[in-house]
Amino acid sequence: RLVSFSSDNLTHSTDFEVHRNWLAITHSLPVSRWYHENTSEWTLDYPPLFAWFEFGLSHVAQHFDRNMLVVENLNYTSPSTVLFQRLSVIFTDVVFIYAVRECCRCVKEQKGSRDLLNRPSFILAVLLLWNFGLLIVDRILQLCCWRVNDISSQHLQGALLFSILLNLKHIYLYVGPAYGIYLLRSYCFTQNNKDGSVRWSSFSLLRLLTLGSIVVSVCVLSIGPFIAMGQLPQVLSRLFPFKRGLCHAYWAPNIWALYNVLDKVLAMLGVRLKLLNEAELPRASMTGGLVQEFEHSVLPSISPPITFICTLLSILPAVASIWRRPRGARGFLRCLVLCALGSFMFGWHVHEKAILIPVLPLSILAVESREDAGIFLLLTTTGHYSLFPLLFTPAELPIKVVLMLIFTIYSFTALRKLHSGQLSLLHRLEVIYLLGLVAVAIACEIVFPLSPWQQRFPFLPLLTTSVYCSVGVCYSFLRLYVSLLREQEKPKQL
């Protein structure tokens, strides 16, 4: 996080202690105890390949300050520890910068001489490298951007990179169906019919085995030692902690935030109309800002299988579209965005930071399509504002406001000029909705902290932000599907 590492006078983020603890665990303890250690509340809950990555970093960290590698030194900090954390972030950022460079090389440049600052590749580089969400949260390894536009001709490289990515951060299961179906359809089936549909007789078993061997090899290297020790169930329990509840402590702006509020409103109406007995209703723990399971008062409670089914149904049309007609890298990219956003909307215990997964690849489509640019502006502005509660101290308020304003103003002006039109990229109601974010920000960041409601309803600003942003995210999801249907009517892209 930019804010957390910008000054020694600022409070360090939670991630600072998380990674210090993981460095200590992987360095000080045997492998068999990595996923059992629970001295700190920030237990190791990333896939094993990331644990091996932390293990490698820990051997560098010992030359800076050995005390940071002691498990019992909770919340430990020192100038050397801060320096190492900063350098490790810079080092991993180099990978992301290289990925952005590769993406920009694949963008279609518009005909005619153009000023460098107005080229699609330059605008894309700014949208990715200076993405507001990445600046204020953290630089998750965005390898999914790496050669994403060349995946149609480099299938095996794409399979390798995605396998590595998935074993580093399992949140990318969100886009696994897009990668899996696209690679199966485009690589294992070597020919299409004249209408672009799959020719079943062209299936290559050898190609399937080659593809599978790459994926399996990465997984074996990552998880193999834990399977050999009989610890796979323990690892999976850390990666998929279903007991944390449907929503995160701060609700991600998705369909379940709207569902929770609807349940709350119905419960209040039921009590007021004397249709429900308030004493018999479950306690309102879902608005307590706690990570735990809870039951809805009126509407049916949601279980992990229900969220899985809803997620599957939400991404099925997108996956089916690239199975019928892959339509090159752009078709894959559109499917990837829809899978990421569908999983964000309907997934179990979704973290608000996950909105960055669909936002970043959508940046590529935004510089090539006017319609996608409009969707990008709506989703990005809404999604970025939904991250505001992650920076909650008064000192951070001006920083996040200024950074978001700079990125948002640049996005609107650059994309509007790129698609060369005087008309707005957004419809009138969409503009009104985005202006409503200003009113929400003033109410939540300035008015509410000064009001007497702060002590009685501490969760109200989070609820307001989440619910308002949920409307924009859901609307963007629907617009993306409308865009997909229009794309299917066009001739097949070679």
Secondary structure, 3 states (H helix, E strand, C coil): CHHHHCCCCCCCCHHHHHHHHHHHHHHHCCHHHCCCCCCCCCCCCCCHHHHHHHHHHHHHHCCCCHHHHCCCCCCCCCHHHHHHHHHHHHHHHHHHHHHHHHHHHHCCCCCCCCCHHHCHHHHHHHHHHCCHHHHHCCCCCCHHHCCHHHCCCCHHHHHHHHHHHHHHCHHHHHHHHHHHHHHHHHHHECCECCCCCECHHHECHHHHHHHHHHHHHHHHHHHHHHHHCCCHHHHHHHHCCHHHCCECCCCCCCHHHHHHHHHHHHHHHHHHCCCCCHHHCCCCHHHCCCCCCCCCCCCCCCCHHHHHHHHHHHHHHHHHHHHHCCCHHHHHHHHHHHHHHHHHHHCCCECHHHHHHHHHHHHHHHCCCHHHHHHHHHHHHHHHHCCHHHCCCHHHHHHHHHHHHHHHHHHHHHHHHHCCCCCCCCCHHHHHHHHHHHHHHHHHHHHHHHCCHHHHCCCHHHHHHHHHHHHHHHHHHHHHHHHHHHHHCCCCCC
